[in-house]
C-alpha cells in the first residue's frame, strides 16, 4: 500500500499492488444501487473479480488497484492494467507498449468532483511518470460517456448483452493522451 496523494475533506489516494476483494466495495455499492433501481442485471463486481483473477494467470500483464479513501473507508476504486495488452484481446487503437487500461472505475460519492481530481491530479501524472503516454477506458455507463469524452476521444462503439440477456448495453472506448 502506497499513499500517492491527499485531497480536501480527508481524502487519501492509495495504490495497492495486490488484490483483496474488500478493495472493490464501491463496485458492490454500485451493483446494489442497480438492483434497487432496476437498472440492469450486469454484475460488475462478479466481472471485476473474475477479471483480476484472470489477470493473475496471464504472464506479462500487471495490474494496480487504486482506492480513494476517507477515514479508513473506501469510497472509490479503479484498476489500471498494463503490459502485454494484446494477450487480453486489446487491439491497436494505440501503441500498446505505451498504453495502459483503466478498468472498473467506481466512486460512491457521485457528482462531487472526486473522479476528475483523482484522474487529473493523481492517476494521469503517476502513469506519465512511468512513461505511459495513453490510457484506454471502456465503459457501459451512459452517464460517464460525456465525462470520458472531455478527457479524450471515442475510438470504439459497440453493444453487449447483460448477464441474463435482459438488456442490451451500449459501450464505448475512449483513448486519453496522458501528455
ZIQUIZI-V663645 format. One line per field, one symbol per residue. phi: phi as a letter, one per 30 degrees, with the letter a starting at -180 (. if undefined). psi: psi as a letter, one per 40 degrees, with the letter a starting at -180 (. if undefined). burial: b if it has 9 or more other C-alpha atoms within 8 Angstrom, else e. A space follows every 50 residues. Layout:
# ZIQUIZI-V663645
phi = ???
psi = ???
burial = ???
This chain:
# ZIQUIZI-V663645
phi = .bddlbbdiidbcccccbcbeddceddeedddedddchdacdcededddd dddddeccdicbbbccbcbbhicdcabaccbbjddddcidcddadddcbb ccbhcbbdddiciddddeddccdedddddciccbbcbcbccedcededdd dabdbababbddechdbccdbbcbccddc
psi = hhheiiaiffihhhhheihidddeddddddddddddefcifhgddddddd ddddddehiehiihhhihihfehheiiihhhaagddeeehifeihddfii hhighhhdgieeeddddddddcddddddeefheihhhhiehdeedddddd daiheihiiiiidefdihhhiihihhhe.
burial = eebbebeeeebbbbbbeeeeeebbbbbbbbbeebbeeeebbeebbeebbe ebeebbeeeebbbbbbbbbbeeebbbbbbbbbbbbeeeeeeeeeebebbb bbbbbbbbeeeeebeebbbbebbbbebbeeebbbbbbbbeeeeebeebbe ebbbbebeeebbeeebbbbbbbbbbbebe
